[in-house]
């Protein structure tokens, strides 16, 4: 199992993960991007080229085993006022068929090494919806300390958000 940057080798499996979301996570926010543009978009975001207004540089990794895509984690290099309330430095999603197997915890552990060694961050902010107990557990298993909970008004509605910091 390893973290890799998005690549052609894993696209078929990535597409399958998106199809799983469409079937099993109906009405839920899918964090996975358009498979036709995901590789180019990930490169552009990492390089900080042509970012949409309000976006920051981000490194995207895929957790893979063999050629099977297991999950995705995005590491934002800096925080804006909006990301301080919702989103934080790190966002992730485990493919539906692999949920509950510890991959989120593993993926976050691996990504924290990148944050410390490559980005030279001293701490990271990670947020999750208050009712997302699985994500809260992933963050807490990686040393996340709950700072507070804030109300956010998002396109999908009003959300109570947990804000965790992990010291690296």
HUBEL-V452986 format. One record per residue. RES is the residue in one small letter. D_LAST is the distance of its C-alpha to the last C-alpha in whole Angstrom. Layout:
RES;D_LAST  RES;D_LAST
This chain:
x;22  x;20  x;19  x;21  x;22  x;25  x;28  x;32  x;32  x;30  x;32  x;34  x;32  x;30  x;33  x;34  x;31  x;32  x;35  x;34  x;32  x;35  x;37  x;35  x;33  x;36  x;35  x;31  x;29  x;28  x;25  x;27  x;28  x;32  x;32  x;35  x;32  x;29  x;28  x;30  x;28  x;24  x;25  x;27  x;23  x;21  x;24  x;24  x;28  x;30  x;27  x;29  x;29  x;26  x;24  x;21  x;20  x;18  x;18  x;19  x;19  x;21  x;21  x;24  x;26  x;29  x;30  x;29  x;27  x;25  x;22  x;21  x;17  x;17  x;14  x;15  x;14  x;15  x;16  x;20  x;22  x;22  x;19  x;18  x;20  x;20  x;18  x;15  x;13  x;13  x;17  x;18  x;22  x;23  x;27  x;29  x;30  x;27  x;26  x;25  x;25  x;21  x;20  x;18  x;16  x;16  x;15  x;12  x;11  x;12  x;11  x;7  x;8  x;10  x;8  x;6  x;10  x;12  x;11  x;9  x;7  x;5  x;5  x;8  x;11  x;13  x;16  x;19  x;23  x;24  x;26  x;24  x;23  x;22  x;19  x;18  x;18  x;16  x;13  x;14  x;14  x;10  x;9  x;10  x;12  x;15  x;16  x;19  x;22  x;24  x;27  x;27  x;30  x;29  x;32  x;32  x;33  x;31  x;28  x;26  x;22  x;19  x;16  x;13  x;10  x;6  x;4  x;0
